[in-house]
């Protein structure tokens, strides 16, 4: 696992989630319906949670987890951020309702990431 790459990805995702959260609170408040603000808030919240999960995963000592499953978990978390959060951000920005069909795939990616983390911790090295 290229830790420097993953630290950069995590830093960018964390930065983006803070910027988008602040943007929603200070610019979008009053411009979006309550339902769309809640969806935006959900996207930011899930991005923050999974960015932190990704960072923690990177920080775990490589001797504790099976590297292959750890790498898969990281990839699933990143894919979840892109698909789940990204589709919600785009849905709100563009009002293209078909983007909502992508969101569950991101949710499944998050679930898969947690399963991969469990496998990384329980498989024999």
Secondary structure, 3 states (H helix, E strand, C coil): CCHHHHHHHHHHHHHHHHHHHHHHHHHHCCCCCHHHHHHHHHHHHHHHHHHHHHHHHHHCCCCCCCHHHHHHHHHHHHHHHHHHHHHHHHHHHHCCHHHHHHHHHHHHHHHHHHHHHHHHHHCCC
